[in-house]
Amino acid sequence: MKPTVLHGENTVGSRNKLSSLIDEFTNKGYEVARLDKPTNEELGLSIRSVGLFSEKRLLVVEKFFENHKDAFDLLESIEKTLKSNFDLMVVFWENKSLPPTTVKKLNTIFTVQEFKLPSTLFILLDNLRPNNASSLLKNYHDSAKKIEADLLFAMLARQTRLLLWVKLDPETTNLPSWQKGKLQSQASKFTEEELTLLNKKLLEIDRAYKTSKLPEDLSSSLQLLFASI
């Protein structure tokens, strides 16, 4: 197996894949080591030090490329080390999509897998408006088959905040004109009071969820919310 890079906006999906790889290599007798936002020197040292130990090792490196997009000399060195050391495997995990130019270079060395948000999620967000419960619930169920309720909730909360922002104070937004226009069109379907109430309900769900005080699970809470819009 080649060294692997997992990236993309669907962090739930990429985390699940990372957990699956960790389980796979743990079952094969690999010891797991982790690095979070390492420098070039820290990563290089960790790679070289593996040869000092006899055990098999899986090195999980998180958020390396966000600050080291041009560290390809180091990555080529890693590739050479891995070819000569079958007891070492490296998996990189990124919490966002990498630029196409970075992915193109990485593809020459690593197995690169991107985890995109499903189109059903964007359909759900675009359909967010009053008196549309039936469509929202259908869109929610379609999206819930592909991503976790936590991510759905986070994206819904973000969309609501953006709608409220362009509704209340559009001049202060620094969004691209196409996105701002699209949001303003969607926000016009709400009254200011309706959007404020929706945002308040989402904050209440978030607070209750984080303190384990939801009367039902998060998925059920979201479905009840959609039914009430």
Secondary structure as UniProt FT lines:
FT   STRAND          4..7
FT   HELIX           11..27
FT   TURN            28..29
FT   STRAND          31..36
FT   HELIX           40..49
FT   HELIX           50..52
FT   STRAND          57..62
FT   TURN            65..67
FT   TURN            69..70
FT   HELIX           72..84
FT   TURN            86..87
FT   STRAND          88..93
FT   HELIX           100..106
FT   TURN            107..109
FT   STRAND          111..114
FT   HELIX           119..126
FT   TURN            130..131
FT   HELIX           133..144
FT   TURN            145..146
FT   HELIX           149..168
FT   HELIX           170..172
FT   HELIX           177..187
FT   TURN            188..189
FT   HELIX           192..210
FT   TURN            211..212
FT   HELIX           218..228
//
